[in-house]
Amino acid sequence: MLIRCAFFRGRAKPGCEDQFTRYVRERLVPLWTRFPGAEEVRVLRQEEADVAEPRFEMVLQVRYPSREAIETALASDVRYESREVTKGLLELYEGDIFHTVFRADDHALPTD
């Protein structure tokens, strides 16, 4: 399986934290969950870290079964729609955004 992540390295603008959260939940999550081929969508919000920098306001994690599924999602109308809607989020955010694709292997926990 492959996981494509969008790292929001930075923070919500001061005083915009709640608005940032609502915007993601109400405007973007409904689009991200419609990406074709997506098997799971997670929105990670940094609670704490053992280093001061980098700070990640959010990480979007979308799981796909294959590279072809990622390519289909990236070419989809809903992805382009989400990019337009993300422009509104950027008004509430200071930092940068970058994407990474990870190969993921699941490992069962011991049952003892």
Biopython code that builds the backbone (N, CA, C, O; Angstrom):
import numpy as np
from Bio.PDB.StructureBuilder import StructureBuilder

atoms = [
    (1, "MET", "N", (0.840, -1.176, 0.000)),
    (1, "MET", "CA", (0.000, 0.000, 0.000)),
    (1, "MET", "C", (0.876, 1.226, 0.000)),
    (1, "MET", "O", (2.020, 1.188, 0.451)),
    (2, "LEU", "N", (0.331, 2.318, -0.511)),
    (2, "LEU", "CA", (1.034, 3.588, -0.565)),
    (2, "LEU", "C", (0.224, 4.648, 0.180)),
    (2, "LEU", "O", (-1.006, 4.637, 0.155)),
    (3, "ILE", "N", (0.921, 5.544, 0.831)),
    (3, "ILE", "CA", (0.268, 6.624, 1.556)),
    (3, "ILE", "C", (0.846, 7.939, 1.061)),
    (3, "ILE", "O", (2.048, 8.184, 1.157)),
    (4, "ARG", "N", (-0.031, 8.776, 0.531)),
    (4, "ARG", "CA", (0.392, 10.112, 0.081)),
    (4, "ARG", "C", (0.040, 11.101, 1.175)),
    (4, "ARG", "O", (-1.105, 11.176, 1.619)),
    (5, "CYS", "N", (1.037, 11.857, 1.603)),
    (5, "CYS", "CA", (0.848, 12.813, 2.685)),
    (5, "CYS", "C", (1.085, 14.230, 2.186)),
    (5, "CYS", "O", (1.974, 14.481, 1.372)),
    (6, "ALA", "N", (0.283, 15.135, 2.684)),
    (6, "ALA", "CA", (0.502, 16.560, 2.501)),
    (6, "ALA", "C", (0.898, 17.117, 3.863)),
    (6, "ALA", "O", (0.108, 17.078, 4.806)),
    (7, "PHE", "N", (2.113, 17.632, 3.964)),
    (7, "PHE", "CA", (2.627, 18.183, 5.212)),
    (7, "PHE", "C", (2.433, 19.689, 5.207)),
    (7, "PHE", "O", (2.949, 20.382, 4.331)),
    (8, "PHE", "N", (1.693, 20.194, 6.176)),
    (8, "PHE", "CA", (1.495, 21.625, 6.361)),
    (8, "PHE", "C", (2.505, 22.079, 7.414)),
    (8, "PHE", "O", (2.210, 22.092, 8.609)),
    (9, "ARG", "N", (3.700, 22.451, 6.951)),
    (9, "ARG", "CA", (4.783, 22.851, 7.843)),
    (9, "ARG", "C", (4.610, 24.336, 8.148)),
    (9, "ARG", "O", (4.849, 25.190, 7.295)),
    (10, "GLY", "N", (4.197, 24.623, 9.355)),
    (10, "GLY", "CA", (3.917, 25.992, 9.767)),
    (10, "GLY", "C", (2.830, 25.973, 10.813)),
    (10, "GLY", "O", (2.754, 25.057, 11.632)),
    (11, "ARG", "N", (1.987, 26.989, 10.783)),
    (11, "ARG", "CA", (0.901, 27.062, 11.769)),
    (11, "ARG", "C", (-0.242, 27.929, 11.261)),
    (11, "ARG", "O", (-0.092, 28.743, 10.349)),
    (12, "ALA", "N", (-1.389, 27.716, 11.894)),
    (12, "ALA", "CA", (-2.517, 28.610, 11.623)),
    (12, "ALA", "C", (-2.126, 30.003, 12.109)),
    (12, "ALA", "O", (-1.425, 30.147, 13.110)),
    (13, "LYS", "N", (-2.580, 31.009, 11.399)),
    (13, "LYS", "CA", (-2.285, 32.380, 11.824)),
    (13, "LYS", "C", (-2.865, 32.608, 13.215)),
    (13, "LYS", "O", (-3.922, 32.067, 13.541)),
    (14, "PRO", "N", (-2.188, 33.400, 14.032)),
    (14, "PRO", "CA", (-2.689, 33.670, 15.382)),
    (14, "PRO", "C", (-4.137, 34.165, 15.350)),
    (14, "PRO", "O", (-4.484, 35.069, 14.591)),
    (15, "GLY", "N", (-4.960, 33.561, 16.179)),
    (15, "GLY", "CA", (-6.375, 33.910, 16.241)),
    (15, "GLY", "C", (-7.241, 33.178, 15.231)),
    (15, "GLY", "O", (-8.466, 33.295, 15.269)),
    (16, "CYS", "N", (-6.616, 32.413, 14.313)),
    (16, "CYS", "CA", (-7.361, 31.717, 13.260)),
    (16, "CYS", "C", (-7.401, 30.200, 13.481)),
    (16, "CYS", "O", (-7.863, 29.469, 12.605)),
    (17, "GLU", "N", (-6.932, 29.720, 14.619)),
    (17, "GLU", "CA", (-6.809, 28.278, 14.847)),
    (17, "GLU", "C", (-8.150, 27.552, 14.725)),
    (17, "GLU", "O", (-8.238, 26.535, 14.038)),
    (18, "ASP", "N", (-9.187, 28.060, 15.378)),
    (18, "ASP", "CA", (-10.500, 27.398, 15.310)),
    (18, "ASP", "C", (-11.094, 27.487, 13.912)),
    (18, "ASP", "O", (-11.698, 26.528, 13.433)),
    (19, "GLN", "N", (-10.933, 28.608, 13.267)),
    (19, "GLN", "CA", (-11.440, 28.779, 11.903)),
    (19, "GLN", "C", (-10.714, 27.827, 10.948)),
    (19, "GLN", "O", (-11.339, 27.256, 10.054)),
    (20, "PHE", "N", (-9.406, 27.653, 11.129)),
    (20, "PHE", "CA", (-8.626, 26.714, 10.327)),
    (20, "PHE", "C", (-9.194, 25.305, 10.488)),
    (20, "PHE", "O", (-9.419, 24.608, 9.499)),
    (21, "THR", "N", (-9.422, 24.892, 11.721)),
    (21, "THR", "CA", (-9.956, 23.554, 12.004)),
    (21, "THR", "C", (-11.318, 23.362, 11.354)),
    (21, "THR", "O", (-11.561, 22.335, 10.719)),
    (22, "ARG", "N", (-12.206, 24.333, 11.503)),
    (22, "ARG", "CA", (-13.546, 24.234, 10.908)),
    (22, "ARG", "C", (-13.465, 24.178, 9.387)),
    (22, "ARG", "O", (-14.180, 23.399, 8.755)),
    (23, "TYR", "N", (-12.611, 24.988, 8.803)),
    (23, "TYR", "CA", (-12.477, 25.026, 7.341)),
    (23, "TYR", "C", (-12.048, 23.655, 6.823)),
    (23, "TYR", "O", (-12.609, 23.150, 5.851)),
    (24, "VAL", "N", (-11.066, 23.065, 7.466)),
    (24, "VAL", "CA", (-10.613, 21.728, 7.062)),
    (24, "VAL", "C", (-11.753, 20.730, 7.180)),
    (24, "VAL", "O", (-12.033, 19.988, 6.238)),
    (25, "ARG", "N", (-12.407, 20.709, 8.325)),
    (25, "ARG", "CA", (-13.455, 19.726, 8.594)),
    (25, "ARG", "C", (-14.670, 19.905, 7.675)),
    (25, "ARG", "O", (-15.212, 18.926, 7.161)),
    (26, "GLU", "N", (-15.086, 21.139, 7.473)),
    (26, "GLU", "CA", (-16.325, 21.393, 6.741)),
    (26, "GLU", "C", (-16.146, 21.520, 5.231)),
    (26, "GLU", "O", (-17.038, 21.139, 4.473)),
    (27, "ARG", "N", (-15.016, 22.045, 4.786)),
    (27, "ARG", "CA", (-14.841, 22.316, 3.363)),
    (27, "ARG", "C", (-13.929, 21.321, 2.651)),
    (27, "ARG", "O", (-14.188, 20.962, 1.502)),
    (28, "LEU", "N", (-12.863, 20.871, 3.318)),
    (28, "LEU", "CA", (-11.872, 20.039, 2.640)),
    (28, "LEU", "C", (-12.054, 18.541, 2.854)),
    (28, "LEU", "O", (-11.932, 17.768, 1.904)),
    (29, "VAL", "N", (-12.340, 18.121, 4.071)),
    (29, "VAL", "CA", (-12.509, 16.675, 4.309)),
    (29, "VAL", "C", (-13.574, 16.076, 3.381)),
    (29, "VAL", "O", (-13.354, 14.988, 2.848)),
    (30, "PRO", "N", (-14.723, 16.743, 3.167)),
    (30, "PRO", "CA", (-15.700, 16.157, 2.238)),
    (30, "PRO", "C", (-15.153, 15.956, 0.816)),
    (30, "PRO", "O", (-15.590, 15.049, 0.109)),
    (31, "LEU", "N", (-14.216, 16.785, 0.405)),
    (31, "LEU", "CA", (-13.594, 16.607, -0.912)),
    (31, "LEU", "C", (-12.539, 15.510, -0.869)),
    (31, "LEU", "O", (-12.521, 14.635, -1.734)),
    (32, "TRP", "N", (-11.665, 15.548, 0.124)),
    (32, "TRP", "CA", (-10.594, 14.556, 0.216)),
    (32, "TRP", "C", (-11.130, 13.136, 0.293)),
    (32, "TRP", "O", (-10.520, 12.216, -0.252)),
    (33, "THR", "N", (-12.252, 12.946, 0.958)),
    (33, "THR", "CA", (-12.825, 11.596, 1.081)),
    (33, "THR", "C", (-13.472, 11.124, -0.217)),
    (33, "THR", "O", (-13.890, 9.970, -0.308)),
    (34, "ARG", "N", (-13.561, 11.987, -1.215)),
    (34, "ARG", "CA", (-14.104, 11.611, -2.534)),
    (34, "ARG", "C", (-13.014, 11.336, -3.564)),
    (34, "ARG", "O", (-13.328, 11.042, -4.717)),
    (35, "PHE", "N", (-11.744, 11.424, -3.180)),
    (35, "PHE", "CA", (-10.674, 11.138, -4.140)),
    (35, "PHE", "C", (-10.838, 9.707, -4.641)),
    (35, "PHE", "O", (-10.927, 8.786, -3.829)),
    (36, "PRO", "N", (-10.882, 9.496, -5.955)),
    (36, "PRO", "CA", (-11.034, 8.139, -6.476)),
    (36, "PRO", "C", (-9.843, 7.265, -6.066)),
    (36, "PRO", "O", (-8.689, 7.690, -6.124)),
    (37, "GLY", "N", (-10.153, 6.039, -5.652)),
    (37, "GLY", "CA", (-9.119, 5.088, -5.268)),
    (37, "GLY", "C", (-8.655, 5.203, -3.836)),
    (37, "GLY", "O", (-7.955, 4.316, -3.349)),
    (38, "ALA", "N", (-9.023, 6.275, -3.142)),
    (38, "ALA", "CA", (-8.610, 6.433, -1.743)),
    (38, "ALA", "C", (-9.271, 5.354, -0.891)),
    (38, "ALA", "O", (-10.472, 5.106, -1.006)),
    (39, "GLU", "N", (-8.487, 4.727, -0.049)),
    (39, "GLU", "CA", (-8.994, 3.691, 0.852)),
    (39, "GLU", "C", (-9.172, 4.207, 2.279)),
    (39, "GLU", "O", (-9.934, 3.639, 3.061)),
    (40, "GLU", "N", (-8.475, 5.271, 2.606)),
    (40, "GLU", "CA", (-8.562, 5.853, 3.947)),
    (40, "GLU", "C", (-8.024, 7.273, 3.885)),
    (40, "GLU", "O", (-7.045, 7.550, 3.192)),
    (41, "VAL", "N", (-8.678, 8.171, 4.619)),
    (41, "VAL", "CA", (-8.228, 9.556, 4.723)),
    (41, "VAL", "C", (-8.094, 9.874, 6.206)),
    (41, "VAL", "O", (-9.025, 9.670, 6.985)),
    (42, "ARG", "N", (-6.924, 10.375, 6.585)),
    (42, "ARG", "CA", (-6.680, 10.800, 7.967)),
    (42, "ARG", "C", (-6.171, 12.232, 7.955)),
    (42, "ARG", "O", (-5.372, 12.621, 7.103)),
    (43, "VAL", "N", (-6.645, 12.999, 8.909)),
    (43, "VAL", "CA", (-6.142, 14.345, 9.128)),
    (43, "VAL", "C", (-5.459, 14.323, 10.491)),
    (43, "VAL", "O", (-6.106, 14.120, 11.518)),
    (44, "LEU", "N", (-4.145, 14.535, 10.489)),
    (44, "LEU", "CA", (-3.355, 14.524, 11.712)),
    (44, "LEU", "C", (-3.080, 15.953, 12.139)),
    (44, "LEU", "O", (-2.686, 16.786, 11.323)),
    (45, "ARG", "N", (-3.285, 16.235, 13.407)),
    (45, "ARG", "CA", (-3.019, 17.565, 13.964)),
    (45, "ARG", "C", (-1.985, 17.417, 15.070)),
    (45, "ARG", "O", (-2.145, 16.596, 15.973)),
    (46, "GLN", "N", (-0.947, 18.199, 14.999)),
    (46, "GLN", "CA", (0.154, 18.091, 15.962)),
    (46, "GLN", "C", (-0.296, 18.535, 17.346)),
    (46, "GLN", "O", (-0.779, 19.654, 17.519)),
    (47, "GLU", "N", (-0.139, 17.669, 18.317)),
    (47, "GLU", "CA", (-0.446, 17.966, 19.704)),
    (47, "GLU", "C", (0.812, 18.366, 20.468)),
    (47, "GLU", "O", (0.794, 19.287, 21.284)),
    (48, "GLU", "N", (1.899, 17.659, 20.189)),
    (48, "GLU", "CA", (3.167, 17.957, 20.847)),
    (48, "GLU", "C", (4.291, 17.359, 20.018)),
    (48, "GLU", "O", (4.053, 16.531, 19.139)),
    (49, "ALA", "N", (5.504, 17.779, 20.299)),
    (49, "ALA", "CA", (6.679, 17.272, 19.597)),
    (49, "ALA", "C", (7.882, 17.387, 20.520)),
    (49, "ALA", "O", (7.879, 18.181, 21.462)),
    (50, "ASP", "N", (8.896, 16.601, 20.250)),
    (50, "ASP", "CA", (10.104, 16.683, 21.073)),
    (50, "ASP", "C", (11.109, 17.687, 20.524)),
    (50, "ASP", "O", (12.217, 17.817, 21.044)),
    (51, "VAL", "N", (10.713, 18.398, 19.469)),
    (51, "VAL", "CA", (11.521, 19.491, 18.919)),
    (51, "VAL", "C", (10.602, 20.682, 18.654)),
    (51, "VAL", "O", (9.411, 20.509, 18.395)),
    (52, "ALA", "N", (11.155, 21.879, 18.719)),
    (52, "ALA", "CA", (10.346, 23.079, 18.464)),
    (52, "ALA", "C", (10.061, 23.256, 16.974)),
    (52, "ALA", "O", (8.988, 23.723, 16.592)),
    (53, "GLU", "N", (11.018, 22.884, 16.142)),
    (53, "GLU", "CA", (10.864, 23.007, 14.694)),
    (53, "GLU", "C", (11.325, 21.720, 14.028)),
    (53, "GLU", "O", (12.282, 21.112, 14.508)),
    (54, "PRO", "N", (10.719, 21.291, 12.988)),
    (54, "PRO", "CA", (9.609, 21.968, 12.308)),
    (54, "PRO", "C", (8.298, 21.732, 13.050)),
    (54, "PRO", "O", (8.137, 20.732, 13.749)),
    (55, "ARG", "N", (7.384, 22.650, 12.891)),
    (55, "ARG", "CA", (6.022, 22.558, 13.438)),
    (55, "ARG", "C", (5.118, 22.192, 12.284)),
    (55, "ARG", "O", (5.186, 22.796, 11.214)),
    (56, "PHE", "N", (4.266, 21.194, 12.503)),
    (56, "PHE", "CA", (3.301, 20.780, 11.485)),
    (56, "PHE", "C", (1.899, 21.055, 12.011)),
    (56, "PHE", "O", (1.429, 20.393, 12.937)),
    (57, "GLU", "N", (1.244, 22.030, 11.415)),
    (57, "GLU", "CA", (-0.137, 22.324, 11.806)),
    (57, "GLU", "C", (-1.038, 21.143, 11.481)),
    (57, "GLU", "O", (-1.980, 20.832, 12.210)),
    (58, "MET", "N", (-0.718, 20.488, 10.351)),
    (58, "MET", "CA", (-1.576, 19.386, 9.914)),
    (58, "MET", "C", (-0.790, 18.508, 8.951)),
    (58, "MET", "O", (0.109, 18.969, 8.248)),
    (59, "VAL", "N", (-1.151, 17.241, 8.939)),
    (59, "VAL", "CA", (-0.678, 16.319, 7.913)),
    (59, "VAL", "C", (-1.907, 15.595, 7.381)),
    (59, "VAL", "O", (-2.648, 14.975, 8.144)),
    (60, "LEU", "N", (-2.118, 15.673, 6.086)),
    (60, "LEU", "CA", (-3.185, 14.916, 5.422)),
    (60, "LEU", "C", (-2.561, 13.618, 4.938)),
    (60, "LEU", "O", (-1.533, 13.619, 4.262)),
    (61, "GLN", "N", (-3.199, 12.515, 5.295)),
    (61, "GLN", "CA", (-2.695, 11.186, 4.927)),
    (61, "GLN", "C", (-3.791, 10.453, 4.160)),
    (61, "GLN", "O", (-4.884, 10.244, 4.687)),
    (62, "VAL", "N", (-3.507, 10.060, 2.918)),
    (62, "VAL", "CA", (-4.480, 9.327, 2.105)),
    (62, "VAL", "C", (-3.835, 8.016, 1.661)),
    (62, "VAL", "O", (-2.768, 8.008, 1.048)),
    (63, "ARG", "N", (-4.505, 6.910, 1.984)),
    (63, "ARG", "CA", (-3.983, 5.583, 1.634)),
    (63, "ARG", "C", (-4.570, 5.125, 0.308)),
    (63, "ARG", "O", (-5.770, 5.242, 0.065)),
    (64, "TYR", "N", (-3.688, 4.597, -0.547)),
    (64, "TYR", "CA", (-4.065, 4.083, -1.861)),
    (64, "TYR", "C", (-3.501, 2.672, -2.035)),
    (64, "TYR", "O", (-2.486, 2.330, -1.429)),
    (65, "PRO", "N", (-4.154, 1.859, -2.858)),
    (65, "PRO", "CA", (-3.660, 0.498, -3.070)),
    (65, "PRO", "C", (-2.480, 0.414, -4.043)),
    (65, "PRO", "O", (-1.752, -0.578, -4.050)),
    (66, "SER", "N", (-2.290, 1.457, -4.869)),
    (66, "SER", "CA", (-1.259, 1.361, -5.903)),
    (66, "SER", "C", (-0.864, 2.751, -6.389)),
    (66, "SER", "O", (-1.535, 3.744, -6.109)),
    (67, "ARG", "N", (0.233, 2.791, -7.117)),
    (67, "ARG", "CA", (0.698, 4.032, -7.747)),
    (67, "ARG", "C", (-0.319, 4.505, -8.786)),
    (67, "ARG", "O", (-0.540, 5.706, -8.945)),
    (68, "GLU", "N", (-0.931, 3.559, -9.487)),
    (68, "GLU", "CA", (-1.937, 3.907, -10.492)),
    (68, "GLU", "C", (-3.137, 4.602, -9.845)),
    (68, "GLU", "O", (-3.702, 5.533, -10.419)),
    (69, "ALA", "N", (-3.518, 4.154, -8.663)),
    (69, "ALA", "CA", (-4.638, 4.784, -7.954)),
    (69, "ALA", "C", (-4.289, 6.221, -7.574)),
    (69, "ALA", "O", (-5.140, 7.108, -7.645)),
    (70, "ILE", "N", (-3.047, 6.449, -7.173)),
    (70, "ILE", "CA", (-2.618, 7.816, -6.850)),
    (70, "ILE", "C", (-2.694, 8.690, -8.100)),
    (70, "ILE", "O", (-3.193, 9.815, -8.044)),
    (71, "GLU", "N", (-2.206, 8.181, -9.217)),
    (71, "GLU", "CA", (-2.232, 8.953, -10.462)),
    (71, "GLU", "C", (-3.665, 9.296, -10.869)),
    (71, "GLU", "O", (-3.935, 10.404, -11.333)),
    (72, "THR", "N", (-4.576, 8.346, -10.696)),
    (72, "THR", "CA", (-5.990, 8.605, -11.006)),
    (72, "THR", "C", (-6.541, 9.701, -10.110)),
    (72, "THR", "O", (-7.244, 10.595, -10.582)),
    (73, "ALA", "N", (-6.228, 9.638, -8.823)),
    (73, "ALA", "CA", (-6.708, 10.656, -7.882)),
    (73, "ALA", "C", (-6.147, 12.032, -8.227)),
    (73, "ALA", "O", (-6.867, 13.030, -8.195)),
    (74, "LEU", "N", (-4.861, 12.079, -8.555)),
    (74, "LEU", "CA", (-4.228, 13.359, -8.858)),
    (74, "LEU", "C", (-4.771, 13.993, -10.136)),
    (74, "LEU", "O", (-4.707, 15.211, -10.300)),
    (75, "ALA", "N", (-5.300, 13.181, -11.031)),
    (75, "ALA", "CA", (-5.857, 13.689, -12.285)),
    (75, "ALA", "C", (-7.362, 13.952, -12.197)),
    (75, "ALA", "O", (-7.971, 14.384, -13.176)),
    (76, "SER", "N", (-7.959, 13.697, -11.046)),
    (76, "SER", "CA", (-9.417, 13.762, -10.925)),
    (76, "SER", "C", (-9.932, 15.195, -10.763)),
    (76, "SER", "O", (-9.216, 16.085, -10.302)),
    (77, "ASP", "N", (-11.181, 15.388, -11.152)),
    (77, "ASP", "CA", (-11.833, 16.684, -10.981)),
    (77, "ASP", "C", (-11.909, 17.089, -9.515)),
    (77, "ASP", "O", (-11.724, 18.260, -9.186)),
    (78, "VAL", "N", (-12.181, 16.125, -8.627)),
    (78, "VAL", "CA", (-12.319, 16.457, -7.207)),
    (78, "VAL", "C", (-10.992, 16.927, -6.626)),
    (78, "VAL", "O", (-10.981, 17.756, -5.716)),
    (79, "ARG", "N", (-9.891, 16.423, -7.124)),
    (79, "ARG", "CA", (-8.586, 16.899, -6.650)),
    (79, "ARG", "C", (-8.380, 18.359, -7.060)),
    (79, "ARG", "O", (-7.898, 19.166, -6.265)),
    (80, "TYR", "N", (-8.744, 18.696, -8.299)),
    (80, "TYR", "CA", (-8.602, 20.081, -8.740)),
    (80, "TYR", "C", (-9.554, 20.999, -7.970)),
    (80, "TYR", "O", (-9.212, 22.143, -7.670)),
    (81, "GLU", "N", (-10.735, 20.498, -7.656)),
    (81, "GLU", "CA", (-11.669, 21.265, -6.831)),
    (81, "GLU", "C", (-11.076, 21.501, -5.444)),
    (81, "GLU", "O", (-11.178, 22.603, -4.906)),
    (82, "SER", "N", (-10.459, 20.475, -4.865)),
    (82, "SER", "CA", (-9.876, 20.623, -3.525)),
    (82, "SER", "C", (-8.715, 21.621, -3.539)),
    (82, "SER", "O", (-8.501, 22.340, -2.563)),
    (83, "ARG", "N", (-7.981, 21.664, -4.624)),
    (83, "ARG", "CA", (-6.882, 22.642, -4.717)),
    (83, "ARG", "C", (-7.434, 24.067, -4.708)),
    (83, "ARG", "O", (-6.845, 24.955, -4.092)),
    (84, "GLU", "N", (-8.555, 24.289, -5.386)),
    (84, "GLU", "CA", (-9.184, 25.615, -5.380)),
    (84, "GLU", "C", (-9.683, 25.977, -3.985)),
    (84, "GLU", "O", (-9.487, 27.100, -3.519)),
    (85, "VAL", "N", (-10.332, 25.013, -3.319)),
    (85, "VAL", "CA", (-10.864, 25.267, -1.980)),
    (85, "VAL", "C", (-9.726, 25.486, -0.985)),
    (85, "VAL", "O", (-9.877, 26.251, -0.032)),
    (86, "THR", "N", (-8.599, 24.829, -1.195)),
    (86, "THR", "CA", (-7.443, 24.993, -0.309)),
    (86, "THR", "C", (-6.937, 26.429, -0.320)),
    (86, "THR", "O", (-6.343, 26.874, 0.662)),
    (87, "LYS", "N", (-7.153, 27.150, -1.385)),
    (87, "LYS", "CA", (-6.715, 28.557, -1.443)),
    (87, "LYS", "C", (-7.330, 29.364, -0.303)),
    (87, "LYS", "O", (-6.682, 30.263, 0.234)),
    (88, "GLY", "N", (-8.565, 29.058, 0.071)),
    (88, "GLY", "CA", (-9.199, 29.735, 1.202)),
    (88, "GLY", "C", (-8.537, 29.380, 2.523)),
    (88, "GLY", "O", (-8.449, 30.217, 3.421)),
    (89, "LEU", "N", (-8.074, 28.152, 2.643)),
    (89, "LEU", "CA", (-7.378, 27.728, 3.862)),
    (89, "LEU", "C", (-6.056, 28.476, 4.007)),
    (89, "LEU", "O", (-5.644, 28.808, 5.118)),
    (90, "LEU", "N", (-5.403, 28.737, 2.899)),
    (90, "LEU", "CA", (-4.100, 29.403, 2.948)),
    (90, "LEU", "C", (-4.192, 30.820, 3.503)),
    (90, "LEU", "O", (-3.196, 31.366, 3.976)),
    (91, "GLU", "N", (-5.371, 31.413, 3.449)),
    (91, "GLU", "CA", (-5.561, 32.736, 4.054)),
    (91, "GLU", "C", (-5.492, 32.667, 5.572)),
    (91, "GLU", "O", (-5.278, 33.683, 6.233)),
    (92, "LEU", "N", (-5.674, 31.465, 6.130)),
    (92, "LEU", "CA", (-5.668, 31.259, 7.585)),
    (92, "LEU", "C", (-4.369, 30.637, 8.074)),
    (92, "LEU", "O", (-4.255, 30.281, 9.247)),
    (93, "TYR", "N", (-3.390, 30.503, 7.188)),
    (93, "TYR", "CA", (-2.207, 29.680, 7.448)),
    (93, "TYR", "C", (-0.936, 30.414, 7.060)),
    (93, "TYR", "O", (-0.902, 31.153, 6.076)),
    (94, "GLU", "N", (0.108, 30.196, 7.850)),
    (94, "GLU", "CA", (1.427, 30.717, 7.482)),
    (94, "GLU", "C", (2.419, 29.561, 7.523)),
    (94, "GLU", "O", (2.642, 28.944, 8.565)),
    (95, "GLY", "N", (3.000, 29.287, 6.378)),
    (95, "GLY", "CA", (3.938, 28.181, 6.253)),
    (95, "GLY", "C", (3.930, 27.670, 4.827)),
    (95, "GLY", "O", (3.461, 28.342, 3.908)),
    (96, "ASP", "N", (4.459, 26.468, 4.661)),
    (96, "ASP", "CA", (4.466, 25.867, 3.334)),
    (96, "ASP", "C", (3.818, 24.490, 3.390)),
    (96, "ASP", "O", (3.520, 23.969, 4.465)),
    (97, "ILE", "N", (3.607, 23.916, 2.216)),
    (97, "ILE", "CA", (2.977, 22.606, 2.089)),
    (97, "ILE", "C", (3.809, 21.803, 1.102)),
    (97, "ILE", "O", (4.187, 22.301, 0.042)),
    (98, "PHE", "N", (4.090, 20.556, 1.461)),
    (98, "PHE", "CA", (4.765, 19.664, 0.526)),
    (98, "PHE", "C", (4.169, 18.273, 0.641)),
    (98, "PHE", "O", (3.551, 17.925, 1.647)),
    (99, "HIS", "N", (4.365, 17.482, -0.410)),
    (99, "HIS", "CA", (3.773, 16.147, -0.492)),
    (99, "HIS", "C", (4.859, 15.079, -0.564)),
    (99, "HIS", "O", (5.922, 15.285, -1.149)),
    (100, "THR", "N", (4.566, 13.946, 0.038)),
    (100, "THR", "CA", (5.464, 12.794, 0.025)),
    (100, "THR", "C", (4.615, 11.537, -0.108)),
    (100, "THR", "O", (3.529, 11.451, 0.466)),
    (101, "VAL", "N", (5.113, 10.560, -0.866)),
    (101, "VAL", "CA", (4.453, 9.254, -0.957)),
    (101, "VAL", "C", (5.323, 8.251, -0.218)),
    (101, "VAL", "O", (6.520, 8.127, -0.478)),
    (102, "PHE", "N", (4.695, 7.535, 0.712)),
    (102, "PHE", "CA", (5.368, 6.502, 1.486)),
    (102, "PHE", "C", (4.837, 5.132, 1.089)),
    (102, "PHE", "O", (3.648, 4.978, 0.811)),
    (103, "ARG", "N", (5.712, 4.146, 1.064)),
    (103, "ARG", "CA", (5.288, 2.751, 0.992)),
    (103, "ARG", "C", (5.063, 2.321, 2.428)),
    (103, "ARG", "O", (5.894, 2.603, 3.291)),
    (104, "ALA", "N", (3.958, 1.645, 2.704)),
    (104, "ALA", "CA", (3.629, 1.264, 4.078)),
    (104, "ALA", "C", (3.432, -0.243, 4.179)),
    (104, "ALA", "O", (2.802, -0.861, 3.320)),
    (105, "ASP", "N", (3.971, -0.813, 5.226)),
    (105, "ASP", "CA", (3.795, -2.231, 5.545)),
    (105, "ASP", "C", (3.136, -2.303, 6.919)),
    (105, "ASP", "O", (3.633, -1.710, 7.877)),
    (106, "ASP", "N", (2.026, -3.023, 7.020)),
    (106, "ASP", "CA", (1.371, -3.234, 8.306)),
    (106, "ASP", "C", (1.988, -4.439, 8.995)),
    (106, "ASP", "O", (2.379, -5.408, 8.344)),
    (107, "HIS", "N", (2.070, -4.370, 10.299)),
    (107, "HIS", "CA", (2.614, -5.462, 11.105)),
    (107, "HIS", "C", (1.658, -5.733, 12.257)),
    (107, "HIS", "O", (1.339, -4.832, 13.033)),
    (108, "ALA", "N", (1.211, -6.957, 12.365)),
    (108, "ALA", "CA", (0.280, -7.336, 13.429)),
    (108, "ALA", "C", (0.979, -7.283, 14.781)),
    (108, "ALA", "O", (2.154, -7.628, 14.899)),
    (109, "LEU", "N", (0.252, -6.853, 15.784)),
    (109, "LEU", "CA", (0.766, -6.840, 17.150)),
    (109, "LEU", "C", (0.682, -8.247, 17.727)),
    (109, "LEU", "O", (-0.188, -9.023, 17.332)),
    (110, "PRO", "N", (1.574, -8.589, 18.660)),
    (110, "PRO", "CA", (1.499, -9.912, 19.272)),
    (110, "PRO", "C", (0.197, -10.057, 20.057)),
    (110, "PRO", "O", (-0.312, -9.089, 20.621)),
    (111, "THR", "N", (-0.317, -11.244, 20.085)),
    (111, "THR", "CA", (-1.589, -11.506, 20.760)),
    (111, "THR", "C", (-1.410, -12.137, 22.140)),
    (111, "THR", "O", (-2.397, -12.503, 22.778)),
    (112, "ASP", "N", (-0.192, -12.268, 22.602)),
    (112, "ASP", "CA", (0.064, -12.873, 23.935)),
    (112, "ASP", "C", (-0.472, -12.041, 25.039)),
    (112, "ASP", "O", (-0.340, -12.406, 26.207)),
]
sb = StructureBuilder()
sb.init_structure("model")
sb.init_model(0)
sb.init_chain("A")
sb.init_seg("    ")
for serial, (resi, resn, name, xyz) in enumerate(atoms, 1):
    if name == "N":
        sb.init_residue(resn, " ", resi, " ")
    sb.init_atom(name, np.array(xyz, "f"), 0.0, 1.0, " ", f" {name:<3s}", serial, name[0])
structure = sb.get_structure()
